[in-house]
């Protein structure tokens, strides 16, 4: 069993997304359990919402720099992959 495989997959996906797209933040809507997983990878809780069925969901958001840090991907490596301007630290959203 390899505990870091998911993190490695996210790292590869992050680099590929930044190679092809200009991205500043990532967003996700997830169940509370999956939202805890996203928080492990640099995302933060932005809101709690409820679906039509009443099911609770979490909206999570993460700046590229925070996600990269959680995945142990150097920002310099991301900047060389990205068509965007160099990545800098961002302030958390309110």
N, C-alpha and C positions, 0 to 999 in steps of 0.2 A: 504494500500500500504506500503510495507516494502522496504525502500531504500537500506538496507544493505544486502539483500539476495544474490545478485551477489557476493559481497565481501566474504560472508560466504562460498559460493560454491567454490570460488577460493581458499580460505584458506584450505578447506578440500582437494581439488584437489592437492594443493601444498604439503601438508603433506603426502598424499598418494603417489605422484610421488617420493618424497624424501625418503619414506620408502622403495620403491622398486627399485629405480634407483640412480645412481651417477650423479648428475647434478650440474653444476656450473652456467649456464646461460640458460635463456629461450629466444626463438626467435619466432617472428610471422610476417607474411605478411598480411596486412589488408588494407582496404579502409581508406582514411583519417579520416572518422568519427569514425570507430572502433579503429583506431590507437590512437585517443584521449582518448578513453575508456581505452586502454591498458596502456597509460601513467598515468592514474589515479591510476593504480596498480603497479607502480614502474618501468615500462618499459620506455626506451628512444628511440628516433628516431635515427636510424642508417643510413638509406638511403631512397631515393625516387626512385622508379622504375616505368616503364610503361609496361603494358601487351601488347600482340599482337594487341589488339583492340585500344590501345592508352590510356586505362583507367589507372589512376594514382593509385599506391599502395605505402604504407609505410612499410619499414622493421623496426621492433622495436626489441629491445634486453633489457634484464634486468637480472642483477646478482641476484642470489637467495637471498642474504642478502637485496638487495634493494626492491625486490618484497615482501619479508617477512615483512619488515618495513612498506611498504605501506598498507599491509593487517593487520598490528598490531599483527603479529604472532611472539612471542619471538624467537630469534635465538637459545636459549637453548633448546626450545621445538623441533625445527627442527633438531638440532644436535642429539637429542636422538632418532629421527625417522629415521635418515639417515644412510645408510650403508657407506657413504662417510666419509672423515676426517671432523673434526669440521669446521663449516662454519665461515669464517672470512670476514671482510669488504673487498671489492675489489675496484680497481680504475676504473673510467669510461673508456670505450673504445673510441678510437679516431675516 
